[in-house]
Amino acid sequence: MEKSNIGELENRALEIGKKYKNADKPTKIEVGKIMLGKRRKFKKKKAYRYYQYL
């Protein structure tokens, strides 16, 4: 990735952070649900459960 692109992403993240800080409670809750929803979707099952049934 190019350096200019990284700087652009950092600035974008800071902008979003400022907006989030000033947001009202319902907006923060919605953002949290979206973030956690994506995280849960890609969670893998534990490996030890697989070996338990071999």
Beta strands, then each sheet from edge to edge (+ up, - down):
end
